[in-house]
Amino acid sequence: MVPDDPAEDEGSSVNAPWPLGPQRAREDEVYVFSLFIAGMSPRSRLAVDNMTKLCDRYLAGRYELQIIDIYQQPELAQGAQLVAAPTLIKKLPLPLRRFIGDLSDTDQLLLRLDIHRRP
């Protein structure tokens, strides 16, 4: 018997306490996003509008959206290792995802964010 082996503990379970495969987001799970934009260019405005509409429609009350202008806060852009703007970073629920562009392809964005359409 190995004393540090958790399988040998009386209260241990055969089931692992962490998810072993991909998990779908729960209906009550909060989504956390950072949207990096470059000033108020037309593409930046479009990305902000598209993301705001998507969140309001599909994630009402279940999201946090931080909009970061890389001209106003360049240190945040550098820390996020951006290659282009606008860039959306989904921080939660995991896994972390990055999207570059104006976010106009709603169907593709919903699919890749694992957000389900509501009727």
The 8 nearest C-alpha neighbors of each residue, nearest first, counted from 0:
[[1, 2, 7, 4, 3, 6, 8, 5],
 [0, 2, 4, 3, 7, 5, 6, 8],
 [3, 1, 4, 0, 7, 5, 8, 6],
 [4, 2, 1, 5, 7, 8, 6, 0],
 [3, 5, 6, 1, 7, 2, 8, 0],
 [6, 4, 7, 8, 3, 11, 2, 9],
 [7, 5, 4, 8, 11, 12, 13, 9],
 [6, 8, 5, 4, 9, 11, 0, 2],
 [9, 7, 11, 5, 10, 6, 4, 2],
 [10, 8, 11, 7, 6, 12, 5, 4],
 [11, 9, 8, 12, 7, 6, 5, 13],
 [12, 10, 8, 9, 6, 5, 13, 7],
 [13, 11, 14, 10, 6, 15, 9, 16],
 [12, 14, 15, 11, 6, 16, 5, 10],
 [15, 13, 12, 16, 11, 17, 18, 19],
 [14, 16, 17, 13, 12, 18, 19, 11],
 [17, 15, 14, 18, 12, 19, 13, 11],
 [18, 16, 15, 19, 14, 20, 22, 21],
 [19, 17, 20, 16, 22, 15, 21, 14],
 [18, 20, 17, 21, 15, 22, 16, 14],
 [19, 21, 18, 22, 17, 23, 15, 94],
 [22, 20, 23, 19, 18, 94, 24, 93],
 [21, 23, 20, 24, 18, 19, 25, 93],
 [22, 24, 25, 21, 113, 114, 26, 92],
 [25, 23, 28, 22, 26, 92, 113, 114],
 [24, 26, 28, 27, 23, 29, 22, 92],
 [25, 27, 28, 24, 29, 61, 58, 23],
 [28, 26, 25, 29, 61, 24, 60, 58],
 [27, 29, 25, 26, 24, 30, 61, 92],
 [30, 28, 61, 62, 27, 31, 92, 91],
 [29, 31, 62, 91, 92, 61, 63, 28],
 [32, 30, 63, 91, 90, 62, 89, 64],
 [33, 31, 89, 64, 88, 90, 63, 65],
 [34, 32, 65, 88, 87, 64, 66, 35],
 [33, 35, 87, 66, 86, 67, 65, 88],
 [34, 36, 67, 86, 85, 68, 66, 84],
 [35, 37, 85, 68, 43, 84, 38, 69],
 [38, 36, 69, 68, 84, 70, 43, 39],
 [39, 37, 40, 68, 36, 70, 43, 69],
 [38, 40, 43, 44, 41, 37, 36, 42],
 [39, 41, 43, 42, 38, 44, 37, 36],
 [40, 42, 44, 43, 45, 39, 46, 101],
 [43, 41, 45, 40, 44, 101, 46, 85],
 [42, 44, 40, 46, 36, 45, 41, 39],
 [45, 43, 47, 41, 46, 42, 39, 48],
 [44, 46, 42, 48, 43, 47, 101, 49],
 [47, 45, 101, 43, 49, 102, 48, 44],
 [46, 48, 44, 50, 45, 49, 51, 43],
 [49, 47, 45, 51, 46, 50, 52, 44],
 [50, 48, 46, 52, 51, 47, 45, 102],
 [51, 49, 53, 47, 52, 48, 46, 54],
 [50, 52, 48, 54, 53, 49, 47, 55],
 [53, 51, 55, 49, 50, 54, 56, 48],
 [54, 52, 50, 56, 51, 55, 57, 49],
 [53, 55, 58, 51, 57, 56, 52, 50],
 [56, 54, 59, 52, 53, 58, 57, 51],
 [55, 57, 53, 54, 52, 58, 59, 117],
 [58, 56, 54, 53, 55, 59, 116, 117],
 [59, 57, 54, 61, 55, 56, 62, 60],
 [60, 58, 55, 61, 57, 56, 54, 62],
 [59, 61, 62, 58, 55, 29, 63, 54],
 [62, 60, 29, 58, 59, 30, 28, 27],
 [63, 61, 30, 29, 31, 60, 58, 64],
 [62, 64, 31, 32, 30, 65, 61, 29],
 [65, 63, 32, 33, 31, 66, 62, 34],
 [64, 66, 33, 34, 32, 67, 63, 31],
 [67, 65, 34, 33, 35, 64, 68, 36],
 [68, 66, 35, 34, 69, 36, 65, 72],
 [67, 69, 36, 71, 70, 37, 38, 35],
 [68, 70, 73, 72, 71, 37, 76, 67],
 [71, 69, 68, 73, 72, 37, 38, 36],
 [70, 72, 68, 69, 73, 67, 38, 37],
 [73, 71, 69, 74, 70, 75, 68, 67],
 [74, 72, 69, 76, 75, 70, 71, 77],
 [73, 75, 77, 76, 72, 78, 69, 79],
 [76, 74, 78, 73, 77, 72, 79, 69],
 [77, 75, 73, 79, 74, 78, 69, 81],
 [76, 78, 74, 80, 79, 75, 73, 81],
 [77, 79, 75, 76, 80, 74, 81, 73],
 [78, 80, 76, 77, 81, 75, 74, 88],
 [81, 79, 77, 78, 76, 82, 75, 83],
 [82, 80, 79, 83, 76, 77, 86, 84],
 [81, 83, 80, 84, 86, 99, 76, 79],
 [84, 82, 81, 85, 86, 99, 100, 35],
 [85, 83, 86, 36, 37, 35, 99, 100],
 [84, 86, 36, 35, 100, 99, 43, 83],
 [87, 85, 99, 84, 35, 98, 34, 100],
 [86, 88, 34, 98, 97, 33, 35, 99],
 [87, 89, 97, 33, 32, 96, 90, 34],
 [90, 88, 32, 96, 95, 91, 31, 97],
 [89, 91, 95, 31, 32, 88, 92, 93],
 [92, 90, 93, 31, 30, 89, 95, 94],
 [91, 93, 30, 94, 90, 24, 29, 31],
 [94, 92, 91, 95, 90, 89, 96, 24],
 [93, 95, 96, 92, 91, 90, 89, 21],
 [94, 96, 90, 93, 89, 91, 97, 88],
 [95, 97, 89, 88, 94, 98, 90, 112],
 [98, 96, 88, 87, 89, 99, 86, 95],
 [99, 97, 87, 86, 88, 100, 96, 102],
 [98, 100, 86, 85, 87, 84, 97, 83],
 [101, 99, 85, 102, 86, 98, 84, 46],
 [100, 102, 46, 103, 42, 45, 85, 43],
 [103, 101, 46, 100, 104, 49, 50, 105],
 [102, 104, 101, 105, 49, 46, 45, 100],
 [105, 103, 107, 106, 102, 108, 101, 109],
 [104, 106, 108, 107, 103, 109, 102, 53],
 [107, 105, 109, 108, 104, 110, 111, 103],
 [106, 108, 110, 109, 105, 104, 111, 112],
 [107, 109, 105, 111, 110, 106, 112, 104],
 [110, 108, 114, 112, 106, 107, 111, 113],
 [109, 111, 113, 107, 108, 112, 106, 114],
 [110, 112, 108, 113, 109, 107, 114, 96],
 [111, 113, 109, 114, 110, 108, 96, 89],
 [114, 112, 110, 111, 109, 115, 24, 23],
 [115, 113, 109, 112, 110, 116, 57, 24],
 [114, 116, 117, 113, 109, 57, 110, 112],
 [117, 115, 118, 114, 57, 109, 56, 106],
 [116, 118, 115, 57, 56, 114, 58, 59],
 [117, 116, 115, 57, 56, 114, 58, 59]]
